[in-house]
């Protein structure tokens, strides 16, 4: 009997099959293609009646801005939203997946989703991938137990905080929060503070830029303020239109209609359905 | 004959290197800004030995000559070495006895040259320096890094201060801050650093330099606030997190 290698389907979790090949390639000097990172500023804070989430809108691939106006505040449930920093594909995929899981869970239980449910789904998934799913999230929402704000790190640890920042611009935004946050903010004060924190990230961090997105979640209501502030407008637009000079002279214009190649004649019975 | 380009290990192998490879006792950020009458600078008094808070009364700001104030973060022994060089420089300047004295711009230039030349010899002084001063009514505030990068600005910060204090200063600094407003702004920055920099200590000094001279305050502590209701019972809704 020869050596029979039974092909077992992978059980799930990260497949390390290509690890050796990648290590060998990088030793030979081949660089990994730069993945689209959101090099970001995302923040959340708890105010009087609920949670306010904020994010910038720049997506970078290496040192190129690949999307000037992307959406980093992802929908999880009618009462829960999640901001994502890190690898764009990872944040999209993970929030989409947990959003679907939450919906199934809602059908199963017949109740509004709780923020801790989303938190647990996310942290279990991220931990099982040992940090390789590079998603750093700020999760916020209001459920029947009250407003909640959590941060989730790529390795799966979570924090429960009154105000939180993540991403490359997190220090700039946290400087604003640490100096100006107080409890019991009103909605307008909260939105103002979040805008200031995101602007601090936009103007002081190179990985963040463009516009400010805000999401205000209160009991039974949410407001998604896409591009709430646009502090980087395109100020100079050339008054001259783009015009391309015609390079080749047109000598002759002749239109030849294509002849029908096949003549269809109806003979016999029509095709049966 | 082996080419040193192909084998850089020949130039500086760790075994026989006498060069600074890593810092040992370090000071954290220094923050400084220009205000109406001169320069205000703040630094805490901690000297960390790796992750241990080893020395808690290190003065990281010193007056230089009549017109300048030097603050340093990074390796403390290299800062002390620099003070020796500057001592000698000021001594020679005084010996001329010609009524002129080295101003902040000159000291800044001297420091830049020293740092850059040491870096070229692969033996850097592991510091980020902040040099501020007033001479003949002209305010001057500059910074030199350990590789010799130097520039002048209305407000500067070293280390973590770049990420945490600079955004605040960019937002709130104005041309003629009064002394009280300047101190308040500096304290705001130092408080954020205290919260968010692991090597910061709550014992700081604020130094002021004006046309009249230098005053370095007595060490004092900042008031912090930890009373957020969310901190009382953080895992109320989420067992297992913290």
Interface residues (C-beta under 8 A of the other chain):
Chain A: X46 X114 X115 X116 X119 X123 X145 X146 X148 X150 X157 X158 X159 X160 X161 X162 X171 X172 X174 X175 X176 X178 X179 X183 X196 X200 X203 X204
Chain B: X160 X163 X164 X165 X166 X167 X168 X170 X171 X188 X189 X191 X192 X195 X196 X228 X229 X230 X231 X234 X235 X236 X237 X238 X241 X242
